[in-house]
Amino acid sequence: MDIQNVLRCIVQQDELHARWLNTLSFMENAGARKISQCEHPTEVSIIQLKHAAEEHRHAYYLKKQIGKLGTAICSTYEDKYLIAPVYTKQYLHQLDIKSCRYLKETFNLSGAALKHAAYLFVTYAIEVRADELYPIYQHTLDTMKSKVMVKSIILEEEGHLEEMIDQLAQFSPQWEQYANNVQDIERALHTEWISAIASQLN
């Protein structure tokens, strides 16, 4: 089942839709926490602070959208309030681990330098995915006349992607070839995640 059909099924069922919003909120929050974990003790750029703050705000915004569905569920990120919780929780974690392994071998990095490279490449891969996922989701919401909206997130994610490209260009003139390899890792994990979600739909 492709992402459009998955989202169509989800948006039709309020309780499932609430869990989907909570799942996205969890992932935005996890992303924000990972960005913060990659920070150098003192050399923290304003862009990195901005990204972490906006990802946290996205997590909050998505959580607030659940109220538009008229349901009080999903008060926490417990498994019962997520869709495909195992795959959801492993998605970013596995992307981080596998990307770090690749970047360490490719650039012979360690410590703070490896954390910084991981922040650049992993965030880029996630922003590319967000630039694809959120517009499809918003289109589905519009088509089905849902009260839920993610347009504000779409605009900010587009800005994030441009900022990551600028930083990657400073990191390496050949950044695209390395980014493509990290994206290959992300694509495989995303496919597993969507398949796991599809398997839980009625």
Protein Blocks (a to p, Z undefined) as FASTA:
>chain_A
ZZklmmmmmmmpmklmmmmmmmmmmmmmmmmmmmmmmpcfklccfklmmmmmmmmmmmmm
mmmmmmmnopaehkbccfklpghkllmmmmmmmmmmmmmmmmmmmnopahjllmmmmmmm
mmmmmmmmmmmmmmmmmmmmmmnopabdcklmmmmmmmmmmmmmmmmmmmpmklmmmmmm
mmmmmmmmmmmmmmmmmmmpZZ
